[in-house]
């Protein structure tokens, strides 16, 4: 950037919490520690972009603007902190979910999604389950609010055909100095 500012980009992949008993408890603890570390690292930094496979239900009832999706996370469960990471947003850690920001720039976008998938998710980036398949959004790009969101796209189908089990997330952001990135 012309003024010498730096854009910091990080990829994060907190562990999943599948399993039972002590194994599950250990996985949840690791997941919570990863989110806490990411939150500590991000807080107070400017010009940050984070790509994340959250291993979390991003579009759940915690979302104040899209609150029809039932959450598989109990309201008093330990993973509620993970859900809040995505919903508390810039007030908590200084990052915005760029897809939500892009959707809400044009009410027709969010209306189309609500019409097509009234219980969510906002986008499909992962399909979980072995016998009962459930489409979810586990993947996101989060960025400092100084970045203007120009466009965001996902293609679960293209990603699966290329051999992945998660969708790509592609965002065009305008840097705080006005440059597209």
C-alpha positions as CSV (number, residue, x, y, z in Angstrom):
1,X,0.0,0.0,0.0
2,X,1.3,3.5,-0.8
3,X,1.3,4.7,2.8
4,X,3.5,1.7,3.9
5,X,0.6,-0.1,5.5
6,X,0.6,-3.9,5.4
7,X,-2.2,-6.2,4.6
8,X,-2.0,-9.4,6.8
9,X,-3.6,-12.5,5.3
10,X,-4.0,-15.7,7.3
11,X,-5.6,-19.1,6.7
12,X,-7.2,-20.8,9.7
13,X,-8.5,-24.4,10.1
14,X,-9.7,-25.1,13.7
15,X,-10.1,-28.8,14.4
16,X,-13.5,-30.4,14.1
17,X,-15.2,-31.7,17.2
18,X,-16.6,-35.0,15.9
19,X,-16.2,-38.0,18.1
20,X,-17.6,-39.2,21.4
21,X,-16.7,-39.1,25.1
22,X,-13.2,-37.9,26.0
23,X,-12.1,-37.8,22.4
24,X,-14.9,-35.3,21.6
25,X,-14.2,-33.2,24.7
26,X,-10.5,-33.0,23.7
27,X,-11.4,-32.0,20.2
28,X,-13.8,-29.3,21.4
29,X,-11.1,-27.9,23.8
30,X,-8.6,-27.8,20.9
31,X,-11.1,-26.1,18.7
32,X,-11.9,-23.5,21.4
33,X,-8.2,-22.8,21.9
34,X,-7.7,-22.3,18.2
35,X,-10.5,-19.8,18.0
36,X,-9.3,-18.0,21.1
37,X,-5.8,-17.8,19.7
38,X,-7.1,-16.4,16.3
39,X,-9.2,-13.9,18.2
40,X,-6.2,-12.7,20.3
41,X,-4.0,-12.4,17.2
42,X,-6.6,-10.5,15.1
43,X,-7.8,-8.1,17.9
44,X,-6.4,-4.6,17.4
45,X,-4.8,-5.3,14.0
46,X,-5.8,-3.4,10.9
47,X,-6.0,-4.6,7.3
48,X,-6.5,-8.3,8.1
49,X,-8.0,-10.9,5.9
50,X,-8.7,-14.4,7.2
51,X,-9.7,-17.4,5.2
52,X,-11.2,-20.0,7.5
53,X,-12.6,-23.5,7.4
54,X,-14.4,-22.9,10.6
55,X,-15.5,-26.5,11.2
56,X,-18.5,-24.7,12.6
57,X,-22.1,-23.9,11.6
58,X,-21.7,-20.4,10.4
59,X,-25.3,-19.7,9.5
60,X,-27.3,-20.5,12.7
61,X,-29.8,-18.8,14.9
62,X,-27.1,-16.6,16.4
63,X,-27.2,-14.5,13.2
64,X,-29.4,-11.5,14.0
65,X,-30.1,-10.8,10.3
66,X,-30.7,-14.4,9.2
67,X,-32.1,-16.1,12.3
68,X,-34.5,-18.8,10.9
69,X,-31.9,-21.6,10.8
70,X,-32.0,-23.9,13.7
71,X,-28.6,-24.3,15.4
72,X,-27.1,-27.7,16.2
73,X,-25.1,-25.9,18.9
74,X,-26.9,-26.0,22.3
75,X,-27.3,-22.4,23.7
76,X,-25.4,-23.4,26.8
77,X,-22.8,-25.7,25.0
78,X,-19.1,-25.0,24.9
79,X,-19.2,-24.4,21.1
80,X,-21.5,-21.4,21.5
81,X,-18.2,-19.3,21.7
82,X,-17.4,-20.5,18.2
83,X,-20.8,-19.4,16.8
84,X,-20.4,-16.1,18.6
85,X,-17.0,-15.6,16.8
86,X,-18.9,-15.3,13.5
87,X,-21.9,-13.2,14.8
88,X,-20.4,-10.8,17.3
89,X,-18.2,-9.5,14.4
90,X,-16.2,-6.3,14.4
91,X,-17.3,-5.3,17.9
92,X,-15.7,-8.5,19.3
93,X,-12.5,-9.0,17.2
94,X,-12.5,-6.5,14.4
95,X,-13.5,-8.8,11.5
96,X,-16.6,-8.9,9.3
97,X,-17.9,-12.0,7.4
98,X,-17.4,-10.6,3.9
99,X,-20.2,-12.8,2.4
100,X,-22.8,-11.5,4.8
101,X,-21.6,-7.9,4.1
102,X,-21.9,-8.5,0.4
103,X,-25.3,-10.1,0.6
104,X,-26.7,-7.2,2.7
105,X,-25.5,-4.6,0.2
106,X,-28.4,-5.7,-2.0
107,X,-31.6,-6.9,-0.4
108,X,-32.5,-8.9,-3.5
109,X,-29.5,-11.2,-2.8
110,X,-30.6,-12.1,0.7
111,X,-34.2,-12.4,-0.4
112,X,-33.3,-14.8,-3.2
113,X,-31.4,-17.0,-0.6
114,X,-34.3,-16.9,1.9
115,X,-36.7,-17.9,-0.9
116,X,-34.5,-20.8,-2.1
117,X,-33.3,-22.0,1.3
118,X,-35.5,-20.5,4.0
119,X,-33.7,-22.4,6.8
120,X,-30.3,-21.6,5.3
121,X,-27.4,-21.9,4.9
122,X,-26.6,-18.7,3.2
123,X,-24.2,-20.7,0.9
124,X,-23.2,-24.3,0.7
125,X,-19.5,-24.9,1.3
126,X,-19.6,-28.3,3.0
127,X,-22.0,-31.2,3.2
128,X,-21.8,-33.1,6.5
129,X,-23.2,-36.5,7.5
130,X,-22.9,-40.0,6.2
131,X,-26.5,-41.2,6.1
132,X,-28.3,-37.9,6.6
133,X,-26.6,-35.3,4.4
134,X,-26.9,-31.7,5.5
135,X,-25.6,-28.7,3.5
136,X,-23.8,-26.1,5.6
137,X,-21.5,-23.1,5.3
138,X,-18.4,-24.0,7.2
139,X,-16.0,-21.8,5.1
140,X,-15.7,-18.1,5.1
141,X,-13.5,-15.1,4.4
142,X,-13.4,-12.6,7.2
143,X,-11.8,-9.2,6.9
144,X,-11.3,-5.9,8.7
145,X,-14.2,-3.5,8.1
146,X,-11.9,-1.2,6.3
147,X,-12.1,-3.5,3.3
148,X,-15.0,-2.7,1.0
149,X,-16.6,-6.0,-0.3
150,X,-17.0,-5.9,-4.1
151,X,-18.1,-9.5,-4.7
152,X,-18.1,-13.0,-3.2
153,X,-18.7,-16.3,-4.8
154,X,-18.7,-20.0,-3.8
155,X,-19.0,-23.1,-5.9
156,X,-19.3,-26.3,-4.0
157,X,-20.0,-28.3,-7.1
158,X,-16.9,-27.0,-8.9
159,X,-14.8,-27.7,-5.8
160,X,-16.1,-31.2,-5.4
161,X,-15.5,-32.0,-9.0
162,X,-11.9,-30.9,-8.5
163,X,-11.6,-33.3,-5.6
164,X,-12.2,-31.2,-2.5
165,X,-14.9,-31.8,0.1
166,X,-15.3,-28.1,0.8
167,X,-16.2,-25.2,-1.6
168,X,-13.8,-22.5,-2.4
169,X,-14.7,-19.0,-1.2
170,X,-13.5,-16.2,-3.5
171,X,-13.9,-12.5,-2.5
172,X,-13.0,-9.3,-4.3
173,X,-12.2,-6.7,-1.7
174,X,-11.2,-3.1,-2.1
175,X,-8.2,-2.3,0.2
176,X,-8.5,0.7,2.5
177,X,-6.3,2.7,0.0
178,X,-8.9,2.1,-2.8
179,X,-7.0,-0.7,-4.6
180,X,-8.9,-3.9,-5.4
181,X,-7.4,-7.0,-4.0
